[in-house]
Amino acid sequence: MSAARSASRIGMRLSLVTRWSALVGTLLAIGILITLLLDHLLPGQPAIVFALCLACVVPISIITIRAQIQPILSLFRALEGTVISYRDGDFSFGLHWPQNDELADLVAAHNALGDVLREQRLDLMQRELLLDTMVQNTPVAMLLVADAAAGARTIVYGNLAARQLLNCGRKLEGHQLADILEQSSAALREALARGGDGLFTSGDGEDEEVYHLARRHFSLNGRRHELLLLRQLTVELRRQEVQTWKKVIRVISHELNNSLAPLTSLAHSGAELVRRGQTERLPQILETIEERTRHLETFILGYARFAKLPTPRLEACNWDGFLAQLASQVAFRLIGAAPTAPASIDTAQIEQALLNLLKNAHESGSPPQQVELQIQRMAGMLRIEVLDRGQGMNEAVLMNALVPFYSTKRSGTGLGLALAREIAEAHGGRILLANRDGGGLAVTLILPAP
């Protein structure tokens, strides 16, 4: 049936050339007939016949051609209007042409284009709505910042989590990033100033929150943009700490059982030998008991040292002597000069923290000469940085690095970074972790400097 209708339509089709040829032919025929009629009525007067013929044929031709062209001009104006609407994103218009000619094909193609654009626009709107719903309801705070030529950084987008975190739920778009950061925590400003991805803590005591900062750069509409992602990790880290402590308890329990069972057996054997008067093996048994006891003591003290960190005993620390003592235990290169004013710190605790961090830097795969230490005093705080050019940390390791007993090394205890964090916080400071541009890791201890 469809093929029959198509064939019928093709058979009824009148092209523009055919229609205009028929129109011109008809007008010529009318002009000839009028000329013959006037020549018959006015013989021998060709000038009058020609004038009368023009007076009759020209108005008829103008009226007829105008009647044929007017709908085509209206169609062209309609086409122009729909194209402008398409340019403005409005695809709701359609056209109709009653004739079966080439213009009908043009109108059909134009309407088909409008249908396709309308469907694509609807699909795009649905996708944008879905994406916006996902972005707005994600717990990750998202900020899109545009860099201006003058150095200003304008926020062009911020989701609900970013508004709640940085601006008390108010809109962020159009504000300068520097103005918004003035209202935020110093830890966030430090993390953004550092560059690259990183982990930082904000708040004190029960209000302490741990965040992971990720940043990506790209160009949009010829301008450089930066996407900042702030993810709160406090709940996840606490859950991970619980799981880790359970694992530690299992490890300690296993080690205690493995040590106490032989000790019990050896003590029983020694008592039995004494009862029998066979004391020649007692020194060997006692030596074995002492060895197992010393091993168990060393094992327990390694964990107790972290769990029972004493309150820092603050005293004046001379940096030259402190750095000389530190350099005698682990190699590093000092960047710049140490502060001239002494620091008020617990020397033993800070030395232990830096030993752990510098050993980690050497074990990261960094060339030894690129393990560096920098100490700066600025704006009422002491900033101690341990830098390396090792492998850095991927996102998963960076998120768990401060969890006690978490380690990627087969023989690692997972206490180095966690102990450094405990020491920094016991001093009223904090610790920052960030991957360096060009590779490597930067661990920063920020301590108050009265």
C-alpha positions in Angstrom: 0.0 0.0 0.0 2.8 2.4 0.9 4.6 1.7 -2.4 1.3 2.3 -4.3 0.9 5.7 -2.6 4.5 6.6 -3.4 3.9 5.7 -7.0 0.7 7.7 -7.1 2.5 10.7 -5.6 5.3 10.4 -8.2 2.8 10.2 -10.9 1.0 13.4 -9.7 4.2 15.3 -9.2 4.6 18.6 -11.0 8.1 20.1 -10.9 8.8 23.8 -10.7 10.2 23.8 -14.2 7.0 22.2 -15.6 4.7 24.6 -13.7 6.6 27.7 -14.8 7.0 26.5 -18.3 3.2 25.9 -18.5 2.6 29.4 -17.0 4.9 31.1 -19.4 3.4 29.2 -22.3 -0.1 30.1 -21.2 0.8 33.8 -20.9 2.3 33.7 -24.4 -0.7 32.0 -25.9 -3.0 34.6 -24.3 -0.8 37.4 -25.7 -1.0 35.9 -29.2 -4.7 35.5 -29.1 -5.2 39.1 -27.9 -2.9 40.3 -30.6 -4.8 38.4 -33.3 -8.2 39.6 -32.0 -7.1 43.2 -31.9 -5.5 42.9 -35.4 -8.8 41.6 -36.7 -10.8 44.5 -35.0 -8.3 47.2 -35.9 -6.7 46.3 -39.3 -3.8 48.4 -40.5 -3.1 49.9 -37.1 -0.1 47.8 -35.7 1.0 50.5 -33.2 -2.4 50.7 -31.5 -2.7 46.9 -31.6 0.8 46.5 -29.9 0.0 49.1 -27.2 -3.4 47.6 -26.5 -1.8 44.1 -26.4 0.8 45.3 -23.8 -1.9 47.0 -21.8 -3.8 43.7 -21.5 -1.0 41.1 -21.3 1.4 42.9 -18.8 -1.1 43.3 -15.9 -2.4 39.8 -16.4 1.3 38.5 -16.4 2.2 40.5 -13.3 -0.9 39.4 -11.4 -0.4 35.8 -12.3 3.4 35.6 -11.6 2.9 37.5 -8.3 0.2 35.1 -7.3 2.6 32.2 -8.0 5.7 33.7 -6.4 4.0 35.0 -3.2 3.6 31.6 -1.5 7.3 30.8 -2.4 8.5 34.0 -0.8 6.4 33.2 2.3 8.0 29.8 2.4 11.4 31.3 2.3 10.6 33.7 5.1 9.3 30.8 7.1 12.5 28.8 6.4 14.5 31.8 7.6 12.5 32.0 10.8 12.8 28.3 11.6 16.6 28.4 11.0 16.9 31.3 13.4 14.8 29.3 15.9 17.1 26.3 15.5 20.1 28.6 16.1 18.4 29.7 19.3 17.7 26.1 20.4 14.0 26.1 19.7 13.1 23.1 17.5 9.3 23.1 18.0 8.5 24.7 14.6 7.4 22.8 11.4 6.5 23.9 7.9 3.8 22.8 5.4 3.9 23.1 1.6 0.7 22.1 -0.3 2.4 21.5 -3.7 4.0 18.3 -4.8 7.3 19.7 -6.2 10.9 20.3 -5.3 10.0 22.8 -2.5 7.9 20.1 -0.9 11.0 17.9 -0.8 12.9 20.8 0.8 10.2 21.4 3.4 10.1 17.6 4.2 13.9 17.5 4.7 13.7 20.6 6.8 11.0 19.1 9.0 12.9 15.9 9.3 16.0 17.8 10.4 13.9 19.6 13.0 12.6 16.3 14.3 16.1 14.9 14.6 17.4 18.0 16.4 14.3 18.0 18.7 15.0 14.4 19.7 18.7 15.0 20.2 17.9 18.1 22.3 15.4 16.2 24.4 18.0 13.3 24.9 20.7 15.8 25.7 18.4 17.6 28.3 17.6 14.2 29.9 21.3 13.4 30.1 22.1 16.9 31.5 19.3 16.5 34.1 20.6 13.1 35.1 24.2 14.4 35.3 23.2 17.5 37.3 21.2 15.3 39.7 24.2 13.0 40.2 26.6 15.9 40.6 24.4 17.9 43.0 23.7 14.9 45.2 27.2 13.5 45.4 28.9 13.9 48.8 32.1 15.0 47.0 32.4 18.8 47.0 33.1 19.9 43.4 34.4 23.3 42.3 35.1 24.4 38.8 37.4 27.4 38.7 38.3 29.5 35.6 41.7 31.2 35.4 41.5 34.8 34.2 44.3 36.6 32.3 44.9 38.9 35.2 45.4 36.0 37.6 42.0 36.1 39.2 40.3 32.7 39.7 36.5 32.8 39.4 34.3 30.0 40.5 32.0 29.0 37.6 30.3 26.0 39.2 29.9 24.5 42.7 27.6 21.7 43.7 25.5 21.5 46.9 28.3 19.7 48.9 30.7 22.5 48.0 28.2 25.2 49.0 27.6 23.6 52.4 31.4 23.1 53.0 32.7 26.5 51.8 29.8 29.0 51.8 27.2 28.0 54.4 24.9 26.7 51.6 25.0 29.9 49.5 25.8 30.0 45.8 29.5 30.0 44.9 29.2 30.9 41.2 30.7 34.3 40.3 32.8 34.5 43.5 36.6 34.7 43.6 38.2 31.5 44.9 40.5 33.6 47.1 37.6 35.3 48.8 35.9 32.0 49.5 39.1 30.5 50.9 39.5 33.3 53.4 36.4 32.0 55.1 37.6 28.3 55.1 40.2 26.5 57.2 43.9 27.1 57.1 44.4 23.4 56.3 42.5 23.7 53.1 44.4 26.8 52.0 47.6 25.0 52.7 46.6 22.0 50.7 45.5 24.2 47.7 48.7 26.2 47.9 50.8 23.0 47.8 49.5 21.9 44.4 48.7 18.4 43.3 46.5 15.8 45.0 46.8 15.5 48.8 45.3 14.6 52.2 44.8 17.1 55.0 43.0 17.4 58.3 40.8 20.2 59.6 39.6 20.9 63.1 40.8 19.7 66.5 39.8 16.9 68.8 36.3 15.5 68.3 35.7 18.0 65.5 38.7 16.8 63.4 37.8 16.0 59.8 40.0 14.3 57.2 39.7 15.3 53.5 41.2 14.1 50.3 41.9 16.9 47.7 42.0 16.0 44.0 42.5 18.5 41.2 42.4 18.3 37.4 43.3 20.9 34.8 41.7 21.2 31.3 40.7 23.9 28.7 37.1 24.9 28.2 36.1 27.4 25.5 39.7 28.4 25.1 40.2 29.2 28.8 42.1 27.2 31.4 39.9 25.6 34.1 40.7 23.6 37.2 38.3 21.1 38.7 38.7 20.7 42.5 37.3 17.6 44.3 37.1 17.6 48.1 36.1 14.2 49.6 35.5 13.8 53.3 37.2 10.6 54.6 36.6 10.9 58.3 33.9 8.2 58.5 35.7 5.9 56.1 39.0 6.3 58.0 37.3 5.6 61.3 35.7 2.5 59.9 39.1 1.5 58.5 40.8 2.1 61.8 38.3 -0.2 63.6 39.0 -2.9 61.1 42.7 -2.3 61.4 42.6 -2.5 65.2 40.7 -5.8 65.0 43.4 -7.1 62.7 46.1 -5.8 65.1 44.3 -7.5 68.1 44.3 -10.8 66.1 48.0 -10.4 65.3 48.9 -9.6 69.0 46.7 -12.5 70.2 48.4 -14.9 67.8 51.9 -13.7 68.7 51.1 -14.0 72.5 49.8 -17.5 72.1 52.8 -18.5 70.0 55.1 -17.1 72.7 53.3 -18.1 75.9 52.6 -21.7 74.9 56.4 -22.5 74.5 57.1 -20.6 77.7 54.6 -22.6 79.6 56.0 -25.8 78.3 59.6 -24.8 79.1 58.6 -23.7 82.6 56.9 -27.0 83.2 59.9 -28.9 81.8 62.3 -26.9 84.1 60.1 -27.6 87.2 60.1 -31.3 86.3 63.9 -31.3 85.9 64.3 -29.6 89.3 62.0 -32.1 90.9 64.1 -34.9 89.5 67.4 -33.2 90.4 68.5 -33.1 86.7 69.6 -29.4 86.7 72.2 -29.7 83.9 69.6 -28.6 81.2 68.2 -25.7 83.3 70.6 -23.0 81.9 69.5 -23.9 78.3 65.8 -23.8 79.3 66.2 -20.5 81.1 68.1 -19.0 78.2 65.3 -20.0 75.8 62.7 -18.6 78.1 64.7 -15.3 78.3 65.1 -15.2 74.5 61.3 -15.7 73.9 60.5 -13.2 76.6 62.8 -10.5 75.1 61.2 -11.1 71.7 57.7 -10.8 73.1 58.7 -7.6 75.0 60.1 -6.1 71.8 57.0 -7.0 69.9 54.7 -5.5 72.5 56.7 -2.3 72.9 56.6 -1.6 69.2 52.8 -1.3 69.4 52.7 0.2 72.8 54.9 3.1 71.7 52.2 4.2 69.3 49.3 3.6 71.6 50.9 5.4 74.6 52.4 8.5 73.1 53.2 10.7 76.1 52.2 14.4 76.3 54.9 16.5 74.5 57.4 18.1 76.9 58.1 21.4 75.1 61.6 22.8 75.4 63.7 25.2 73.4 65.4 23.4 70.5 68.5 24.6 68.8 68.2 23.7 65.1 71.9 23.2 64.4 72.4 20.6 67.1 69.0 19.0 66.3 69.9 18.7 62.6 73.3 17.3 63.3 71.9 14.6 65.5 69.3 13.8 62.9 71.9 13.7 60.1 74.0 11.2 62.1 71.1 8.7 61.9 69.7 9.2 58.4 71.0 11.0 55.2 69.1 14.0 53.8 69.9 17.3 52.0 68.8 20.5 53.8 67.1 23.1 51.6 67.9 26.6 52.6 68.9 27.6 56.1 67.2 26.5 59.3 65.4 29.2 61.3 67.7 31.1 63.6 65.2 31.3 66.5 64.9 28.1 68.6 61.7 26.2 68.4 59.5 25.1 71.4 59.0 21.4 70.7 59.4 18.0 72.2 62.8 17.2 70.6 62.7 13.4 71.0 59.2 13.2 69.5 59.9 15.4 66.5 63.2 13.6 65.9 61.3 10.3 65.9 58.7 11.6 63.5 61.3 13.0 61.1 63.3 9.7 61.3 60.2 7.8 60.2 59.5 10.2 57.4 63.0 10.3 56.1 63.3 6.5 56.2 60.1 6.3 54.3 61.5 8.7 51.7 64.6 6.6 51.2 62.4 3.5 50.9 60.2 5.1 48.3 62.6 4.5 45.5 63.9 8.1 45.5 67.6 8.8 44.7 69.3 9.3 48.1 70.5 12.8 47.1 67.0 13.9 46.4 65.7 13.1 49.9 65.4 16.7 51.2 64.3 18.5 54.4 63.1 22.1 54.6 62.3 24.0 57.8 60.6 27.4 57.6 59.1 29.7 60.2 56.3 31.9 58.9 53.1 33.6 60.1 53.2 32.1 63.6 53.8 28.5 62.5 56.6 26.1 61.9 56.6 24.3 58.6 58.8 21.1 58.3 58.8 19.4 54.9 60.2 16.0 53.9 60.5 15.8 50.1 61.5 12.9 47.9 61.4 11.9 44.2 60.1 8.4 44.7 57.0 6.8 43.3 54.6 8.9 45.2 51.2 7.5 46.3 48.2 6.5 44.3 44.8 7.6 45.4 44.0 4.4 47.4 47.3 4.6 49.3 46.9 8.3 49.8 43.5 7.8 51.4 44.7 5.2 53.8 48.2 6.4 54.5 47.4 7.9 57.9 45.5 4.8 59.1 47.5 3.1 61.9 49.1 -0.2 60.8 48.3 0.3 57.2 51.3 -0.5 55.1 52.1 -1.4 51.5 55.4 -3.0 52.5 55.6 -6.7 53.2 57.6 -6.1 56.4 56.2 -2.7 57.3 54.4 -2.0 60.6 52.2 0.9 59.2 53.2 3.1 62.1 55.5 5.6 60.5 53.0 8.1 59.1 50.4 7.4 61.8 53.0 8.1 64.5 54.1 11.3 62.8 50.5 12.4 62.6 49.9 11.7 66.3 53.1 13.6 67.2 52.1 16.6 65.1 48.5 16.7 66.5 49.9 16.3 70.1 51.9 19.5 69.4 48.7 21.2 68.3 49.6 21.0 64.6 48.7 18.8 61.6 50.2 16.8 58.8 49.7 17.2 55.0 50.5 14.6 52.3 50.7 15.6 48.6 52.1 14.1 45.5 54.7 16.4 43.9 54.7 17.7 40.3 57.3 15.7 38.5 57.0 12.7 40.8 57.6 12.0 44.5 55.9 12.9 47.7 55.8 15.9 50.1 55.0 15.3 53.7 54.5 18.5 55.7 54.4 18.9 59.4 52.8 22.2 60.4 53.4 23.1 64.1 52.4 26.2 66.1 55.4 28.5 66.7 54.6 31.0 69.5 
